[in-house]
Amino acid sequence: MTRTECEAPDAVTQQANQIIDSVISSAYRELSSSYGFGENVHDPKPEDEDVEQEAAKSSKPEDQHTPEIKNIEWMTYEQFTPELAIQKINEFVETWDYEPSWKYCTDFIEEVSREFDFRYRFQVRWSVPTRRKPIPRATARVFFTIVVSKVRPPTETVDVYYVFETNRLVHRPGTSRFRQKWLSDIIENQCFVLEGVNY
């Protein structure tokens, strides 16, 4: 395990990593029990699933205007580098709708080698700097894990998971819509806690 560009992971980062790891492990177990596959194969997709998805799309009322959940084209296993991953995470974050006062930076945290894959950890640190307070009191972090398989074909796309600080819900790009309120809630909670701390 190597760490670069960032200090050793703190307790929140470690908890976020454990949550994502447990979701990945659960997905592998589900594939194994449902389809008889182990961790060394890619996700099977039953033929019926395509039919069900098309039927679900056509059964939605046309007058229902839900905004599109945006995603990007992620890199393949053979294209992966931590530098390219940071670029792709930034590109993905730019698809989110947030006020321009929010600023962020993306850092590589660590690489973890597992039996069947490598897991690369990143954090996107958010804040709202102002003219009066250019260094904000609190920040909100989003932790990304990019899984690079050791056994799947190198032309397959990496798996990406992300979780918001203090939240246990694991997201995947293209499956959930970002809400700025999630970041605001994290900042407000931190400010509330800081008010009770005497220096």
Secondary structure by P-SEA (a helix, b strand, c coil): ccccccccccaaaaaaaaaaaaaaaaaaaaaaaaccccccccccccaaaaaaaaaaaaaccccccccccccccccccccccaaaaaaaaaaaaaaccccccccbbbbbccccccccbbbbbbbbbbbbbccccccccbbbbbbbbbbbbccccccbbbbbbbbccccccccccccbbbbaaaaaaaaaaaaaaaaaccc
